[in-house]
Amino acid sequence: MRVLLKLILDCEPDDAWRAIRTPAVFQQVSRPFTRFTSLEVGGFPQFWEEGDHPVRVSAFGRRRLRLGHQVIRVSFDESEPGTRVMRDNGEGLSGVLAQISTWEHSMAISAAPDNKTLYRDQLTFSAGLLTPLLWPMYWAFWQWRAASLKRLAPTWGSSTPSRTNLSL
């Protein structure tokens, strides 16, 4: 199943690109529904790098509601002129996350008029018979992400350091 977002963000494309590559922003837009804890030595990197990033996932920020472990598998694509894409083709390793057999998440950044950003976000996933049950939850979570991204985007400006908010 698929979940799609298409938004105009009130920031420049370079600022949006930097933000989606920042694990701190990933954590901000996931709260309060999902909490990700890095299992990498030293924790999350400052910016996502290509490769595997193991995490523990819990619901509603509570460790006792663990959803399992997963690998966020990051890659980048700039083959379409004017568009930068970050992909996660990771996989669930344990818990309910291990039931997801296909995970393809892409976030595309390109210029929009008035120094704004066109942000396109697509999740395609499959979990066998659980897919129709999981889709409404992912759809709702993606709507939350969209609202959070729109709210945070104006704070990502690099031209005014006091407005930059890429940390937790």
N, C-alpha and C positions, 0 to 999 in steps of 0.2 A: 504494500500500500504506500501511498505517497502523501506527504504533507508539504505544501508550498507556501512561501511568503514572498511578497514583492513589495518593498517599501522604498520610500524616499526618506533618507536620513539627513538631518540638518547638520551636516559636517562635510568637509572636503574628503574626496576619495582616499587620499593618503592617510588621513586620520582614521577613517573607517577601516582601512586595510590594517593599520597598526593595531587597532582595537580588537578586531576579530582574531588576530594572531597572538593575543595576550591572554594567557590562562586566567588572569585576575578578572577580565571582562567576562570570560566564559563562566566563571563562578558567580559573578554578579547577576548575570541574566538567568542563571539557573535557580537562584534562590527565590522563594523559600521552599520550593517543591523538591529540589534535588540538591544534594551536596556531593561534591567530588573531592576525594582525598588522594593526592598523588602518592603512588607507591615507588616513585623514582628516588634514588639516593639524592638527597638535597632538596626534594620536593619539586614542585612545578618549575619549569624554566621561566625566565622572564618573558620570552616569546616562544610560541610553538615552533619546533624545528621538525623537518621531515623525519619520519620514523615512528616507532612505537612508544606510547606513553601509557603505562599501566596505572589504573585508578581503582579505588573502591568507591562504590556508589551507594548512598543511603537516601531514603525518602524523608522529606520534611526536616532535614538537618539532624535527625536523630540516629545515632549509631545503632540503636536496637532495631531500626527498620531498614536493615541492610538489604539492598537489592542484588548485590553481588559485586564481582570484579569484572572489569572490562579493559580492553586495550583500545586507546584512541590512536588510530593509525593515520598520521598526518602526511599529506602530500600537497604540493602546490602546482598550479597550472596557469600559465600566462600565454597559452597558445592562441587565444582569441584576442585580436588587437583591441586594446583599451579595456580589457576585462581581466581581473586577477581573481583566481579561484583557489580557495582552500578546501580540501577534501578530507573527510574522515571515513575510511573504509575499515574501521576496526571491528572488533568482535567481543561478545560477552564470553567470559570465562567461567563464571559460576553464578549460582542463584538464578533468579528469573531472567537475568540478562543472557544466560547461556541458551535460553530458548529461542533467541533471535538468530536466525540462520543467515539473514542478509541485512547488512547495514551500510547504506551509502548516503552520506551527508555531504552536501556541497554548499558553500557560501561564496557568492560571486559579488565582486565590487566593481562598479564602473561609474563614470561621471554622469551626473544629471545636471540640468540647467541651474543657474544661479549658485554655482560652487557647492552643490549638494551631491549626494551619493545615491545611486540606484543600488539597492541591496536585494539580492535574490538568494533565497535559502530553500533548499530542497532536501527532504529526507525521504528515502525509499527504504522500506524495511519489510522483512517477512519473519514470521514466527509460527509458521504452520497454522494449526487450528486456532492458536491464540491471537493471530493477526487482527481479526475483526474486534476482539476485545481490547487490544492494546491501542488501536488506531485512535479512538476518542481521547485517550489519555495523552498520546503524543500530540494530537491536534491541539488540545487545550494547552499543553506545555509550550508548543510553538507559538500560540497566540500570546502567551505570557512573555516569551522571549521577544516577540515583535514589539510589544508595548515597552518592555525594558530597554531594548535597543533604541527605540525612538526617544525615550526619556533621557537616556545617557548620551546619545550622539552629540548634542551641542556642547558637552563637556570635554570632548576629545580633541578640541582644536589645538594644533601645535603652535600656532602663531601667538597665542597668549598662554604662557606657562601656568599662570594661576588658574586657568580654566581646564587644564589637562587633568583628567580623572581616570587614570588607567590602573589605579591600585584599589585594593579592597579598602 
